[in-house]
Structure formats: structure tokens, C-alpha cells
């Protein structure tokens, strides 16, 4: 099965709004391009978005490994409130919470006991949508 077949419903819904779709590079979910910064999109790494989108759509769907979140980290996301939209990690390992885009932020490591091991530094600041983190399967703790 190709990606375009697996995600046909999501792609059509986004296209009907007149928007392009993106693929979250962390969760492999298809979403509206307008809903997150380009750094969260798989297509940014592939170069030309339109060409990358077509190549991705025509390639075979591959099930990604399941990413989980601990109860402690999940509860923390509720504590943050709705004004925060993203969590990112800097190259030095510091976690940050961002309000709007990447402009209003604060460091999490010095204030809170949180882990978020799925948020990694990979050559540039890796960010996750808090909405996507909240969708992850909750486990007692990370193994």
C-alpha cells in the first residue's frame, strides 16, 4: 500500500480546504501545512516540498515504531496549559516549551522534572507539537 492510499482521507480533507498537507517527521501523521512550523515536517529534510510531497505519496507505507509518553510527562503537558504549543530540545540537551512558533519560550530542565526522550536534537532544534505529544500512548515510565 502506498502512502497516498493509507492517508487518502486526510489528504482529501486538507486539499478540500485549499491547503497543502505535511507529514510530521516524528509521528508520521498527515496534517495541514498551516498547523505547524516547517521544522516539524518530513518534507523540509527532502528539499523541494512539492517534489517531496509527490515522492512520499508514491512511496510504500511503512509502519513506524510506536512512540510512547510517560504518565509524568503527559500530566506535565496538561499543567502547561493551552498557550504553549511546542516542545523542543537544543543541542546541549535542554528542553524548551514554546508559546507561538519559536519566539516565546522557556527552559523546562531547570524548573521541572520531565524527560520527553522522543524530543531529540538531530542537527537542528527538534520540535514536537504538544498536540501530537498528547496523542501518544501513555505508559507508567520509559524503559
N, C-alpha and C positions, 0 to 999 in steps of 0.2 A: 504494500500500500504506500502510495506517495504522500508526502506532507500535505499537498493540496487536497487530497481525498480525506485524510484524517481530520483536517481542520476546516473543511468546506463551509460548515455552518457559520463559524466565527468569521471567516474571511468574507463571506457574502454579507453578513450583518454590518461589518465595518465598511465594506465597499458601498453598501446602500446609503450610508451616511456621507459618502463622497470623500472618505479618508483612505489613507494607506494603512496597511497592517504592519506590525512589527512582531518579532519573536523575542521574548525575554530570554536573555542568554543564561539566566540562572535556572528558570523553571521550565523553559521550552514552551511556555504558553503563548498563544497568539492573542494580541491585543491591539487597540487603536494606537497609532503612532503618536497621537496627541496626548496620550496619557502618561508618558514618562520621558525622561531625557534620553538622548541618543546613546549615552554611555551604557544604558541598560539593555540595549538592543544587540542581538546577534549580528545584524546586518552591518553595523558600524565597523566591525572587525573584518568584514568581507569586502570593504571598499564601496563601490557604487551601489547605493541602496536598491535602485530599481533592478539592476542586474542580479544583485544578491538575492533579492526577494524572489525573482523568477527561478534562479538556481535552487534555492531552498524548496520552493513549491514543487519542483520537478524531481527532487531527490527523495529517496526512500525514507519513510518514517522510522526512526529509531527510538525505542522506549528509553528514556533517561532513568538513571538510578534514582531511587526515592530519597529525597532530602527531607529531614525531619527537624523539628524545633523542640527544645526542652520546655517543660511546663514553666520553669522560672523565666526563660527568655520570652515566652508567649505572654505571660502575665505582665511582664515589663512593657510590652507593646501596648497593652491596654492602659497602663499607667501614663504612657507618653501623651495620650490624647490625640485628637484628630488633626491638630495643627502641624504635627510632624508627619512627613510623607516618605522619607527615605532614611536608610541606614547605610553607611559606607565605612570602609576601612582604608586607612592611609598606609603607605609603605612601611612605616615604623610599627604597624600593628594596632594603632589607636583607632577605636570605633567612634564614629560621629553620627549624630542624628541631625537631619536637615528638615527645615520647615518648607521652604519653597525653592525648588531647584537645588542649587548648591550654594545659595547665598547666606541664609540664616541657619547657623549650625551651632552645636556644642558637643564637646567631648564626653563620651559615656564612661570610658575606662576609669577616670579619676573620681567619678561620682557614684557609679553603680557597679554591682557585681553581676555582669552579664557576659555571655560568651559569643553567641552568634558565629559559630565556626564556619557556617556556609558563606558568610560575607568575607571574601578573601581579597588580598591585594594581588593583582595579576598584571603588573607593568603600568597600570594607571589605577586611579581610585575606583574600586569596585563598589557599586551601589545596588541596593535592593530596595524595591518598593515595600513599604510596611504592609501595604495591602496584600502583596504576594507572600510576605513572611507569615501573615496571619492565616493564609490558606494551607500552610504546611501541616503535615501530620504531627500531632503533639505526642512526645514521649516523656517518660519520667526524667531521664537525663541522657546526655550524649555518651556514647560508648567510647 
